[in-house]
Amino acid sequence: MSSSSFKNILVHFVDEESGEKTTEESNVNDLLMTEENRFSGWECWAGIQNITIDNEGNVWRAICRQGTQLGSIYDGFEIPLDTVICNKKSCNCAADIQLTKYHPDHKDRVRLGKKSNE
Ligand code: SF4
C-alpha cells in the first residue's frame, strides 16, 4: 500500500523469524496509513532535528511535545543536545514521523548525516 510515489524516509525492517534486515524507501503518510507510527520506547531525535513553536511562542521539541518545554521565543530557549525516549501512544504528524528514531534493539541501523560520497 502506498499513498505517494514521493519518498521521504528510509524504513529498516528486521524479519523476526529469519533475522533478515531490509530497507525500504517510503513516505511518512504510508506509515500513518499502515499504523506503523507507534514508537513508544524508541530513541528519537525530536528537538535536535526539529523544534515546534506554538501560537504563544512556546518552544517544544516536536509537534508531539515530548519532554519538557524548551523555552519561548520571547524569553529564550536552547536547542537540546540529547535525544529523548518516546512515551507517546502514536506519532501522528508527518514532521514528527520524519525524525530519526530507532528501536533500542536496532541502534546499528541508524545512520545520521550523509554518506561521504554524497
Ligand atoms: S511521538 Fe514521534 S516525534 Fe514525538 S517522541 Fe515519539 S517518535 Fe519522537
Residues whose N, C-alpha, C, O or C-beta is under 5 A from the ligand:
A	BS01	SF4	F39 C44 A46 A62 C64 Q66 C86 K88 S90 C91 D96 K101
